[in-house]
Amino acid sequence: MATQEKVATLFETGDFERAFFIYRNELVPIGDKYAQYMVGYMYLTGTGIKEDPVLASAWYRLAADRGTPEFIAVRDQLLRSLNEDQMRRSDVEYIQLRMDYCDLAVLLSAVKRNLKEVESQTGSRIQGGSNAVMIVEADGRVRSGSEYYGSLRAQMEDRLKLMQEIGNFEDMQTDPAKVNLRELERRVREHIASPD
């Protein structure tokens, strides 16, 4: 929230280049749809960045992925204004953006980070033995290592279930200890590769 407030202030005060940088490099990578919309808007209007309606359309398409009516309306309006060549270029740009920033891609990256951290604990995804590690959270709360890694596993399972729902992967494994990461990556790439 602090980053969103900061970038809104930058935008309102006319520091468009810094605002664009924060939207693009801090908020977009975590799946912030409003930031994705704002990057598109800034490309469309040439605010803080060179005007480019094709890139704007790709960003608007990404922002509309969750079905937010306002984002769908601006996306559709802009897409109707593109010619055939621009639409083909928009498809290419949109698919590339989806590969990095759609909800499935962001969730997959988060699951991979969680798996790496959990595996670093014991060398596997399965919790093992006693754990004398104490974790001090940013808010000062202290948790045992087993509590911390248990919460990571629960977070991974939630993310996997959300991926299963978003990707319509009905037969997908959602147990972090059993998930086949290569297979999951393949399925996500295939799902993302279509502009529809």
C-alpha positions as CSV (number, residue, x, y, z in Angstrom):
1,M,0.0,0.0,0.0
2,A,2.8,2.4,0.8
3,T,4.3,1.9,-2.7
4,Q,0.9,2.5,-4.3
5,E,0.4,5.7,-2.3
6,K,3.9,6.8,-3.2
7,V,3.5,6.2,-6.9
8,A,0.1,8.0,-6.9
9,T,1.6,11.0,-5.3
10,L,4.5,11.0,-7.9
11,F,1.9,10.8,-10.7
12,E,-0.2,13.6,-9.2
13,T,2.8,15.9,-8.8
14,G,3.9,15.3,-12.4
15,D,7.0,13.1,-11.7
16,F,5.8,10.8,-14.5
17,E,9.1,9.1,-15.2
18,R,9.6,7.9,-11.6
19,A,5.9,6.9,-11.4
20,F,6.3,4.9,-14.6
21,F,9.4,3.2,-13.2
22,I,7.6,2.2,-10.0
23,Y,4.5,1.0,-11.7
24,R,6.5,-1.0,-14.2
25,N,9.2,-2.4,-12.0
26,E,7.8,-2.7,-8.5
27,L,4.0,-3.2,-8.8
28,V,3.5,-4.9,-12.2
29,P,5.8,-7.9,-11.2
30,I,3.6,-8.7,-8.2
31,G,0.4,-8.8,-10.4
32,D,-1.0,-5.4,-9.5
33,K,-3.7,-4.9,-12.2
34,Y,-4.1,-1.2,-11.6
35,A,-0.3,-0.7,-12.1
36,Q,-0.6,-2.7,-15.4
37,Y,-3.5,-0.5,-16.4
38,M,-1.4,2.7,-15.5
39,V,1.6,1.5,-17.6
40,G,-0.9,1.1,-20.5
41,Y,-2.4,4.5,-19.9
42,M,1.1,6.1,-19.8
43,Y,2.0,4.4,-23.1
44,L,-1.3,5.5,-24.6
45,T,-0.9,9.1,-23.6
46,G,2.9,9.4,-23.8
47,T,3.0,10.3,-20.1
48,G,6.5,9.7,-18.8
49,I,7.3,7.4,-21.7
50,K,7.2,7.5,-25.5
51,E,3.6,7.2,-26.8
52,D,2.9,3.7,-28.2
53,P,-0.8,2.6,-28.7
54,V,0.2,-1.0,-29.5
55,L,2.1,-1.4,-26.2
56,A,-0.7,0.4,-24.4
57,S,-3.2,-2.1,-25.8
58,A,-1.1,-5.1,-24.7
59,W,-0.9,-3.6,-21.1
60,Y,-4.6,-2.9,-21.1
61,R,-5.3,-6.5,-22.2
62,L,-3.1,-7.7,-19.3
63,A,-4.9,-5.4,-16.8
64,A,-8.3,-6.8,-18.0
65,D,-7.3,-10.5,-17.4
66,R,-9.3,-10.7,-14.2
67,G,-12.4,-9.3,-15.8
68,T,-12.6,-5.9,-14.1
69,P,-15.3,-4.0,-16.1
70,E,-13.5,-0.7,-16.2
71,F,-10.3,-2.3,-17.6
72,I,-12.3,-4.3,-20.1
73,A,-14.0,-1.2,-21.3
74,V,-10.8,0.7,-22.0
75,R,-9.1,-2.4,-23.5
76,D,-12.0,-2.9,-25.9
77,Q,-12.2,0.7,-26.9
78,L,-8.5,0.8,-27.7
79,L,-8.5,-2.6,-29.5
80,R,-11.3,-1.4,-31.8
81,S,-9.0,1.5,-32.9
82,L,-6.1,-0.7,-34.0
83,N,-5.6,-1.7,-37.6
84,E,-4.8,-5.4,-38.5
85,D,-1.0,-5.0,-38.3
86,Q,-1.2,-3.2,-35.0
87,M,-3.5,-5.9,-33.7
88,R,-1.0,-8.6,-34.7
89,R,1.8,-6.7,-32.9
90,S,-0.5,-6.3,-29.9
91,D,-1.0,-10.0,-29.8
92,V,2.7,-10.6,-29.7
93,E,3.3,-8.0,-27.0
94,Y,0.4,-9.2,-24.9
95,I,1.6,-12.8,-24.9
96,Q,5.1,-11.8,-23.9
97,L,3.6,-9.7,-21.0
98,R,1.5,-12.7,-20.0
99,M,4.6,-14.9,-19.8
100,D,6.0,-12.6,-17.2
101,Y,3.1,-10.9,-15.4
102,C,-0.3,-12.7,-15.8
103,D,-1.7,-14.1,-12.6
104,L,-0.5,-17.7,-13.4
105,A,3.0,-16.5,-14.1
106,V,3.2,-14.5,-10.9
107,L,1.8,-17.4,-8.8
108,L,4.2,-19.8,-10.5
109,S,7.1,-17.6,-9.6
110,A,5.9,-17.3,-6.0
111,V,5.5,-21.1,-5.7
112,K,9.0,-21.6,-7.1
113,R,10.4,-19.2,-4.5
114,N,8.6,-20.9,-1.7
115,L,9.7,-24.4,-2.9
116,K,13.3,-23.2,-3.0
117,E,13.1,-21.8,0.5
118,V,11.4,-24.9,1.9
119,E,13.8,-27.2,0.1
120,S,16.8,-25.3,1.6
121,Q,15.5,-26.2,5.0
122,T,15.9,-30.0,4.7
123,G,16.9,-30.6,1.1
124,S,13.4,-31.8,0.3
125,R,9.9,-30.6,0.3
126,I,9.0,-32.8,3.2
127,Q,9.4,-31.3,6.7
128,G,12.0,-33.3,8.6
129,G,13.2,-33.7,12.1
130,S,13.4,-31.1,14.8
131,N,14.1,-27.5,13.9
132,A,15.9,-25.2,16.4
133,V,15.7,-22.3,14.0
134,M,13.8,-19.2,15.2
135,I,12.5,-16.7,12.7
136,V,12.1,-13.0,13.6
137,E,9.5,-11.4,11.3
138,A,9.7,-7.8,10.1
139,D,7.0,-6.9,12.6
140,G,9.1,-8.3,15.5
141,R,7.1,-11.5,15.9
142,V,9.2,-14.5,16.6
143,R,8.2,-17.9,15.2
144,S,9.8,-21.3,15.3
145,G,11.3,-22.7,12.2
146,S,8.7,-25.3,12.0
147,E,5.9,-22.7,12.3
148,Y,7.5,-20.6,9.6
149,Y,8.1,-23.4,7.1
150,G,4.7,-24.8,7.9
151,S,3.2,-21.4,6.9
152,L,5.2,-21.5,3.7
153,R,3.8,-24.9,2.8
154,A,0.3,-23.7,3.5
155,Q,0.9,-20.6,1.4
156,M,2.2,-22.8,-1.5
157,E,-0.8,-25.0,-1.3
158,D,-3.2,-22.0,-1.4
159,R,-1.2,-20.6,-4.4
160,L,-1.4,-24.0,-6.2
161,K,-5.1,-24.2,-5.6
162,L,-5.5,-20.7,-7.0
163,M,-3.4,-21.7,-10.0
164,Q,-5.6,-24.8,-10.5
165,E,-8.7,-22.6,-10.5
166,I,-7.3,-19.9,-12.8
167,G,-5.8,-22.3,-15.3
168,N,-8.7,-24.7,-15.1
169,F,-6.2,-27.4,-14.3
170,E,-8.7,-29.8,-12.8
171,D,-6.3,-32.7,-12.4
172,M,-3.4,-30.6,-11.1
173,Q,-1.6,-31.7,-7.9
174,T,-2.0,-29.0,-5.1
175,D,0.1,-30.8,-2.4
176,P,3.5,-28.9,-2.4
177,A,5.3,-32.2,-1.5
178,K,3.9,-33.9,-4.6
179,V,3.7,-31.2,-7.2
180,N,5.7,-31.8,-10.4
181,L,7.2,-28.4,-11.0
182,R,8.3,-29.1,-14.6
183,E,4.9,-30.3,-15.5
184,L,3.3,-27.3,-13.8
185,E,5.6,-24.9,-15.7
186,R,4.7,-26.6,-19.0
187,R,1.0,-26.3,-18.4
188,V,1.3,-22.7,-17.4
189,R,3.4,-21.9,-20.5
190,E,0.8,-23.6,-22.7
191,H,-2.1,-21.7,-21.0
192,I,-0.3,-18.4,-21.3
193,A,0.7,-18.8,-25.0
194,S,-2.8,-18.1,-26.3
195,P,-3.9,-14.5,-26.5
196,D,-7.5,-15.4,-25.9
